[in-house]
Amino acid sequence: MSEITATEVAQLAALARIDLSPEELEQLAGELSVIQQAVAMVNQAPLHDVPPTSHPIPMVNVFREDVVEPSLSVAEALAAAPDSEADQFKVPQILGEEP
Protein backbone atom coordinates (compact mmCIF):
# COMPACT_ATOMS: atom_id res chain seq x y z
CA MET A 1 0.00 0.00 0.00
CA SER A 2 1.44 3.37 -0.96
CA GLU A 3 1.94 6.22 1.46
CA ILE A 4 -0.39 9.18 1.15
CA THR A 5 1.62 12.27 0.29
CA ALA A 6 1.16 15.87 1.36
CA THR A 7 0.53 16.69 -2.32
CA GLU A 8 -2.40 14.27 -2.42
CA VAL A 9 -3.78 15.73 0.80
CA ALA A 10 -3.43 19.22 -0.70
CA GLN A 11 -5.38 18.11 -3.78
CA LEU A 12 -8.16 16.67 -1.61
CA ALA A 13 -8.18 19.78 0.58
CA ALA A 14 -8.52 21.97 -2.51
CA LEU A 15 -11.44 19.88 -3.77
CA ALA A 16 -13.12 20.20 -0.35
CA ARG A 17 -12.23 23.90 -0.22
CA ILE A 18 -10.30 23.45 3.02
CA ASP A 19 -7.34 25.76 3.58
CA LEU A 20 -4.51 23.85 5.26
CA SER A 21 -1.05 25.02 6.23
CA PRO A 22 2.01 23.05 5.03
CA GLU A 23 2.41 21.68 8.56
CA GLU A 24 -1.21 20.49 8.60
CA LEU A 25 -0.76 18.85 5.18
CA GLU A 26 2.25 16.89 6.44
CA GLN A 27 0.48 15.89 9.66
CA LEU A 28 -2.67 14.76 7.85
CA ALA A 29 -0.64 12.83 5.26
CA GLY A 30 0.94 10.81 8.08
CA GLU A 31 -2.35 10.28 9.90
CA LEU A 32 -4.18 9.23 6.74
CA SER A 33 -1.40 6.78 5.90
CA VAL A 34 -1.76 5.17 9.34
CA ILE A 35 -5.54 4.93 8.84
CA GLN A 36 -5.03 3.43 5.39
CA GLN A 37 -2.68 0.80 6.83
CA ALA A 38 -5.18 -0.07 9.59
CA VAL A 39 -7.97 -0.54 7.05
CA ALA A 40 -5.69 -2.75 4.96
CA MET A 41 -5.05 -4.93 8.03
CA VAL A 42 -8.79 -5.27 8.68
CA ASN A 43 -9.33 -6.24 5.04
CA GLN A 44 -6.90 -9.15 5.52
CA ALA A 45 -9.06 -10.74 8.24
CA PRO A 46 -10.28 -14.25 7.32
CA LEU A 47 -13.98 -13.61 6.82
CA HIS A 48 -14.87 -16.09 4.08
CA ASP A 49 -17.01 -18.20 6.44
CA VAL A 50 -18.56 -15.35 8.46
CA PRO A 51 -22.13 -14.54 7.41
CA PRO A 52 -22.98 -10.86 6.96
CA THR A 53 -24.94 -9.45 9.90
CA SER A 54 -26.39 -6.11 10.87
CA HIS A 55 -25.83 -6.71 14.58
CA PRO A 56 -23.64 -9.24 16.40
CA ILE A 57 -26.37 -10.22 18.88
CA PRO A 58 -29.85 -11.34 17.80
CA MET A 59 -32.27 -8.58 18.73
CA VAL A 60 -36.02 -8.47 19.16
CA ASN A 61 -38.19 -5.37 19.22
CA VAL A 62 -39.22 -4.56 22.77
CA PHE A 63 -42.32 -2.55 22.04
CA ARG A 64 -44.96 -2.46 24.72
CA GLU A 65 -48.67 -2.48 24.11
CA ASP A 66 -50.18 0.94 23.51
CA VAL A 67 -52.61 1.12 26.43
CA VAL A 68 -54.75 4.16 27.15
CA GLU A 69 -54.19 5.30 30.72
CA PRO A 70 -55.54 8.24 32.70
CA SER A 71 -53.60 11.45 32.15
CA LEU A 72 -53.74 15.09 33.17
CA SER A 73 -56.73 17.20 32.28
CA VAL A 74 -56.12 20.36 30.26
CA ALA A 75 -56.52 22.47 33.42
CA GLU A 76 -54.01 20.31 35.34
CA ALA A 77 -51.49 20.43 32.51
CA LEU A 78 -51.74 24.22 32.20
CA ALA A 79 -51.74 24.83 35.98
CA ALA A 80 -47.94 25.20 36.17
CA ALA A 81 -47.54 26.95 32.80
CA PRO A 82 -46.25 30.52 32.97
CA ASP A 83 -48.87 31.58 30.40
CA SER A 84 -51.70 29.97 28.46
CA GLU A 85 -54.33 30.96 25.94
CA ALA A 86 -57.35 29.05 24.59
CA ASP A 87 -56.41 25.88 26.51
CA GLN A 88 -52.89 25.87 25.01
CA PHE A 89 -49.42 26.73 26.29
CA LYS A 90 -48.50 30.26 25.25
CA VAL A 91 -44.84 30.69 24.31
CA PRO A 92 -42.86 33.64 22.93
CA GLN A 93 -43.01 34.16 19.19
CA ILE A 94 -39.93 32.97 17.30
CA LEU A 95 -38.48 33.43 13.82
CA GLY A 96 -40.63 36.47 13.10
CA GLU A 97 -43.64 34.35 12.20
CA GLU A 98 -47.11 35.80 12.19
CA PRO A 99 -49.30 34.60 15.07
Secondary structure as GFF3:
##gff-version 3
##sequence-region A 1 99
A	DSSP	alpha_helix	6	15	.	.	.	ID=ss1
A	DSSP	alpha_helix	22	43	.	.	.	ID=ss2
A	DSSP	alpha_helix	74	78	.	.	.	ID=ss3
A	DSSP	beta_strand	84	85	.	.	.	ID=ss4
A	DSSP	beta_strand	88	89	.	.	.	ID=ss5
###
